[in-house]
């Protein structure tokens, strides 16, 4: 029980990677604060954790959004909205957390960036720019607070099989299973990750097992970042 007696706040934990993180930390003994904008799903996550003997509470927090557009087709509102969620909210949350961590004499922050923060992707200029900012915030805050015994890292997920991916593929029409196979075909490991596979990386970076790791942006992408282009 690596996190016994510790409190973990997981933002966006009503679905996808965040939900998986909430369960992984609870199973490791943490008292988990589940947060997100969908209250029924958030309550369900809490109930599921408690049903397994874990400790969790829920708070409504509105964080969102992925827009698909190039620069010309991205409106001012979409750009500002994406930055507000992926950059500003992360910065403000991290800044608030650091104040408490400094008082406690230790702490760890793990941000969720993206492989698209490390590399570009057509028609996702706002999202890629925002996730690139997350990576730089991670590096800078790691340097700023290394002597405070506060570690700051990020994970950079690739294609993860979440509800959002299913929704995006559903808009394409056709056979859902084939759409998933087509998406996986360009990944060296030839499959999408399960959210829990990312959550376990977050758990590691937040734990004392990673006590000498800070300023790292860990790719969790099935090998995508190792390629120079589409994998054959």
Secondary structure, 3 states (H helix, E strand, C coil): CCCCCCEEEECCCCCHHHHHHHHHHHHCCCEEEEEECCHHHHHHHHHHHHHCCCEEEEEECCCCCCCCECCCCCCHHHHHHHHHHHHHHHHHHHHHHHHHHHHHCCEEEEEECCHHHHCCCCCEHHHHHHHHHHHHHHHHHHHHCHHHCEEEEEEEECCECCHHHHHHHHCCCCCHHHHHHHHHCCCCCCCCECHHHHHHHHHHHHCHHHCCCCCCEEEECCCHHHCCCCCC
